[in-house]
Amino acid sequence: MGESREAEGTEAAVPGGGLTTGEVARRLGVAPTTVRTWDHRYGLGPARHTGGRHRRWTPEDVARLERMCALTATGIPPAEAARLARETQAPAPAAVPEPTAPPRRAPAREAAPASRAGSGLRLGDARQECKGIARAALRLDAAALDRLLLDAIRDHGLIAAWTEVIVPTLQAVGRKWESSGERYVEVEHFLSWHVSGALRRAAPDTVPDRPGATTVLACVPGENHTLALEVLSAALSERGIPVRMFGGALPVESLIAAVRRTGPAAIALWAQSRTTASRPLAQHVAAMEWGVRGARRSPLVLTLGPGWSGRPVPGAARPYGLADTVQALAGLASR
């Protein structure tokens, strides 16, 4: 079974050349609603329009969207990725096939074998490990999924495995769910659970506290997406940095109490959604102080996750991606 008809068949071919939004979405492996959102919210729409509501995407337009996909896959927030996609000169794109041309097919050796789940995921040029993990998730094969996830972490390291293998697979499952009318939700939950388990098994032992070196990790109130903090916790522990992980939806009072009790060097606040990202909360935490009079200290606050996009917090850091975040916190802990 291919991508859902609801996602694919929403736009007709545009006369006069170029691709429709639906065809561009299939080419990129994202939902048509994602392409439209990038157009309306970030100004990444086509340069030319036909009469009425039809849109005609040129090779240059598609290359810009491909750049956007590549940037967001590395963890860069969409607004920043869109700015870079508009400003960065991409390599000359290959000619975009006319609407009447047959769809591109991967070489036979890369074609994913049929799974018992009855459907595949669009993974483009992702690592081969992504395809194996996706097939195991679609089959709901727990043993195979655990083995493949741990193999990826062992072979590539936590950061590369997360950025280049796990995140693209999670995004592909999310796109499949979005474009299939609430189907495959069980696959997303299943994959997320096993990723969390693999991160815990791959993480080193808990690092003992060192005064002034601890990092507090917490989701803001109302936010329950914890996987990005889980991999950050494991990566910091790998580098000998003490971490206190508080997980999802930590109430404001509990967050403040945890900060006062631990006196951390840094606090990372994750927000997946703009509706949960609270600038006043981040500013309040950044202004907290402890210690004796004349030698008081304040934490470095890091605002992490797409929810903080376009919501800069004075005095807070906003690193892009897991590697930059780990580097910033490792540098702070070494002082």
N, C-alpha and C positions, 0 to 999 in steps of 0.2 A: 504494500500500500504506500502511495506517495504522500506528499504533504496534503493537508486537508483542503478540500475543495473550497471551503469558506474563505481560506486565506489566499488561495491561488486564483480564483476565478472572479475576483471583484472588479477587474478592469479589462476592457476590451483592447485589442490592438490599436495602436495609434497610427493613422495614415501618415505617410510621408517620412517614415524612418524613425529610428530611435526606439527606446523601450518604454513600456508602460510601467507604472509603479509596481504592479503585481509581478511583472517579469523581472524588474530590478530586485525585488524582494527575494524571488526564487534564486536569482543569480548569487545574491549575498548570503542566502541561508537564514534570513530573518523574516519576521512577519511584515506584511504590508503596512500594518498600523505603526510599526517601528519606523519605517521609511517616512511615513507621513508626519510622525512626531518630530523626527529630525528636521524635516522641511519647515514645519510650522514653528517649532520652538527654537531651532538653532540656525535657520536660514541656509540649510543645505539642499534646497530644492533645485530643480532643473533650471537651466539658464533660459530655455525657450518653452513656450506653451503653445498648444494649438487652440482652436476655437473651443468655447465652452470650458469644461473642467478638465479636459484631457491634458496630460503632461507628457512631455517627450524628453527622455533622459539620454543625453549624449555620452560618448565614451569618457569625456572629461568629468561629467557629472557623476558617472558610475565610479570612476577612479577616486573621486573625492569621498564617496560613501565607503569605498573599500578601505581608504585611509582611516575613516571614522571607525569602522569595524575593528581594524587592527589596533587602534589606540585604546578603544574601550576594553578590548580583550586583555590588555595589560593592566587594567585596573584604574586607568585615568578616568576621572569623572566626565560624564557626557558633555557638559558645557565646555570644559577645557579641551576635550578631544575634538569637539566641533571647531573651536577656534584654531587649533593646530591643523586640522584637516583643511580649513579654508586658507590658511596662510602658508602651509608647506607645499612646495612644488613637488608633486608626485611624479614618478617616472611616467613616460609616455604610455598611456594605456593601449591595450590591444583593442582592435575594432570590436564594437559591440554588435552582435548579430541582429539582423532585422527581426521584427516580430514573427515573421513567417518561417524563420530558420528553425531547424530542430534544436531542442535543448542540448547543451554541452553534456557529454557523458565522461565520467572518469575512465581511465584505462581499465581494462578488464581485471588486471591484477589488483587494483585497489577497490574493486566493487565489494561492498560488505555482504557477507553471506546472509541469507534469510535467517531471522531469529524467530524463536517461538512467540515473541511478543507481536509478530506480524507487521512490524514497521521499523524503519531506520531513522537515523537522525542526520541532519545536515551538519557536517563537520569540516567541509572544505579541505584546506591543506593542513589540517591539524596533525599532530604527531600520531603515529600508528597506534600508540597506547590509548589514545582517546577513543578510537573506534572499538577496541576490545572492551574498554570499560563501558562504553555506551551500549554495546550489545549485551554485556552481562547485566547491566541495569534493566534493559528492556525485557530480558528473560526473567528478571527477578531472581537471578542466580547469586545467592549470598556468598557462597564459598569462592566462586570465581571472582566476584567483585572485590572481596577482601584481598585475595591474592594479587590481583592486578594493581590495586591501589598501593599496596605495600611494596610491590615490585617497582612501581614508578617512583615512589619516595626514596627507596634504596638506590635506584639507578641514577636519579637526577638530583637528589637532595630535596629538602622540604620546599625551598623557595621556587626552584625551577619546576618541580612536580606540580606545585599549586598553580603557578602562573601559566605553564605551557601545557599541562595535561588536565588537571582537575577543573580549573575555571572554564576552559573552553567546553568541556563535557557538560558541566552544570548549565552553562549558557545555552547549549544546544538542547538540553532537556527542557529548559524554560521556554525556549522558542517553540518547541514541539507542543508543549502544553498550551501556550498562548494561541497557537494557530489551529488547535484541534478541538476547540470548544469544550474545555474542562476535562478532556481525556488526558491520560498519562500523569495525572496528579500523583498516583501511587508510585510511579517511577521516580518522580522528583523527590518525594519523601524518602523512598527507599535508598536512592543514591546519596542524599544528604546525610542520612543516618550512618551509612557505611563510611562515608568520607570522614565524618566526625570520629567514628571508631578507629579508623586507620591513623588519623592524626594523633589520637591519644596513645595508640600502641607504638607509633614511631617516635613520640616525644621522649626526650631523656628524663631522668629523674628530676624531681622538683629541686630547684636551686635554693639553698638556704638564704635567708634575708641578710642583706648587708645594709647598714644604716645609710640612708640617703641614696640608695641605688635601685630600690624597688620600682617596678612599673605596674600600675593598676590598669586593668583592662575591663571595660564594661560597656554594655549596650545602654543607650539612653532609655528613659522610661517609655514604654509602649513599643519598643523595638526588640524583636525576638530572633533576628538573624545573627547567629553567633559564629558561623564557620570561619569567617575572615579573622575573627579574634582568636579562634582556636589555633589556626595555623600560625598566627603571630605569636601566640604564647609558646608554641612548640619551638619556633625559630629563635625566640629570645632565650629560652631555656638551653637550647643548643649552644648558645654563645655565653653561657654562664651568667645571664642576667636574671635576677630574682623577679618573679612575676606573681601577681595576685589577680586571678581571673574570677570575675563575678558574673559572667554570662549575660543572659538576656533580661531586658526590661527591669533594670535595677531602679527601684524607687529613688526619688531625689534625696529623701532623708537618709536612706541607706547608703547612697553614694557618698554623701557628705561625711557620714559617720566613718565609712571605710577609709576615706582620704585622711581624716583626722587621726585615725588609729594607726595607719601605716606610714604616714609622712613620706609619700612616694616622691621620687625624682620626676616622674612623668605619669600622666593619666591619659589613656587613649579612649576616646568616646566614639563608639560606632553608631551610625545612623544610616540605615538602608533607604529610608524614605524622607523626603523633605517635610512631611507632616510630623515626623518625630524629632527632627534635628532642631534643638532649642539653643539659639544663640545666648539668651539670658543665662541658661544653665551653664554653658561652657564658660561664659565670662565670670560667673560666680565662682566656679571651681578654680579658674585661673587666678582669681584674686585671693584665694585662701592662703593663710600663712600659719606657720607653727615654729616652735623653737623659742629660745630665750630672747628677751628683749635686746635689741642691738645686733642680733645674728639670726633674724627670722628668715625663713626660706619659703618659697612658693614653688608649686609644681609647674612643669611644662605640660600644657594641655595640647593634645593632638586630636584634631577632628578628622575622623576616618569614615569612609563610606560615601556613596553617591548622594545621600541625603543632605550632605553639607555643601554640595555643589552650588556655587553662586551665593553662599551664605558665609562670607569670611567673618571670622571672629577675632577682634583685636587682641593681640597678645597670644594667640593660639597658632600652632604650626599645622600645616596641611600638606604632609608628604603625599606623593603620588605613587601608589603601588606598594606591594609588600616589601620589596628589596629596599626602597628608599626609607620606608618606615623603620625597618630593622636597623639600617645604617644610622639613622638619626638617634634611635634609642641606645644603640651600642655606643655611639660617641658620647652620649650624655652619661651613661653609666661608668665610662672609663675616666671621667674627670675626677 
